[in-house]
Amino acid sequence: MKRKTRNKYLLYVVASVVAIIFIYPLYILFLVSFSPTRYTLDELFPSQLLSHITLANFISALTQYNFVAPMFKSLEVAFLVGALTLAVAIPAAYGLSKMNKRLANLIVVFLFMANLVPALVIAIPISAEFIKAGLFDSVIALALAQSLFTMPLATFIILGAFRAIPKDIENQARVDGMGVLRTLYTLLTPLAKAGIAVAFLLSWLTSWDEFTFAVILSPLKPTLPVIVYINITEGSLVQAAAFAAVISIPVIVLTVILQKYIKGVYLSGGLTG
Amino acid sequence: MKQKKVKIELKNLTKKFGNKVVLDNINLKIYEGELFAILGPSGTGKSTLLRVLVGIEDADSGSVIVDGKDVTDLPPNKRNIAMVFQSYALYPNMDVFGNIAFPLKIARMDKQEIEKKVNTAAKLLGISEILKSSINKISGGQKQRVALARALVRKPALFLLDEPFSNLDARVRFTAREELKKLRDNLGSTFIYVTHDQRETSNITTRVGVLNKGKFEQIDSFENLYNTPSTTWVADFIGNFPMSFISKSKDELIGFRPEWAVAGKGSMTAKLVTNELSGNINYWMCETKDGHMITLVGNMPLKVGTEIHFKLKKYNIYKNDTFVKQVNVK
């Protein structure tokens, strides 16, 4: 009994340490973006606490730079990546869930091949092809390229969700008169919606803060991460911080909304169940 | 007697998983209105047989004929066979009504018609009150009724049930069996169900097929399975106690049920090994001189090792493990 409570406290301590490590950079980001520069960047040892709040950084960032177009481009690309990824990953995961489990797991490992090589290595040949196809700087080109990285993980997650559905439910649907495709889209997809939501969220987020493809495939009409990069290279660190804060907000909001779906089950399910 | 109509016929049905033969050249005819049980120990292909019949699994060879029509190559939705899975396989994202209405919706029936049919089915199974309930909030017995209702709204040619009673409490199980029989009588439909428990076949079935290693050892009424099992394997498998055997000659055995023997007198003897109380009746498990285990009805527990005399009123003769004849002793 005593040992149990001690373990519990220990767990809280460890969790807190991990949380602080992860949250600290984000905290500094918000600190820099909301403070006048003389309290942060201009000091050698800046205060770790927020003493003076200002929106000046945001105002200058949002007025000096064209913010709206990159934001819409980022949103368009992110939603397109989410949609493209699901459109491929759902049928792919369904197919894999019907296969011999070992073979399916092996295929999933191979799907992750693209994620093993640096994005740059893939981005350069792809952009060469896209220039030839007249897709340079377009939303669809960037979305297609980013989907390369999101599809394997999405397939893996949705595969886990499909495997968790009892086989007999699908068999029953077939006995009740459904064809294969209808079973997949009207019965299994709703049943796997938690896993699909997670897959969509992760794909959306991956695209939202993706940089390498964005800077190579779409440098003239950039997305938000590219704008941040341009700001940093131009030396306007404070504006970059403001932009970065703006980028983080939808990420935080989405994660909070969808966190009830993000259970370990859907992330490990591909290998168990 | 009027010739009964064949509802489903299996011809030379064979199914293999890899090298393992699960269903071995099965031939079977089931007649209209039968309540047919497929009985066998686990892992003998009972469920596989149902799955092949309904079309979820493909047979490697042979054919399935329903109402005179070969359905072997048809997908499950074209076979007009309903199946209730062991897990009941209710759709968790729909309520009771949605589950029962589902096959009708798939068939694109109009709304009022669906409502009427669902209500009729629910009434027949006594689940009218829970139509609006969520699947997760109803009991095992109710789940089974929902699954049955969903099966029967389609008016299928026949019903297949996989271990229909195994997920129920022991107390509900008994009434569920009677209700299944009543349902059969009401609908006049053909039911086939699979079970590993012979007690679930004794009262309600028209016939029982005993499946062993992918083959039917015997297809008969339960009474005949008990009295004249066609092989020593069936004799061993059927009954609260396996049939007792003693040697007659080198390849012949004498088999008898406990109640066919009279203990206390007679020329044969056996040594008591254990007393076994089953219900109200005491049984003596004995060992004969040549090492066979036999079961006798005894009125009271006796000391282990007691020598018991017995004689037989009735017995079966088996040659090479196959039934030859039954002998009544005058």
Interface residues (C-beta under 8 A of the other chain):
Chain A: P166 D168 I169 N171 Q172 A173 R174 V175 D176 G177 M178 G179 R182 L187 P190 L191
Chain B: R51 V54 G55 I56 P75 P76 N77 I81 A82 M83 F85 Q86 S87 A89 Y91 P92 N93 F102 P103 I106 A107 R150 R154
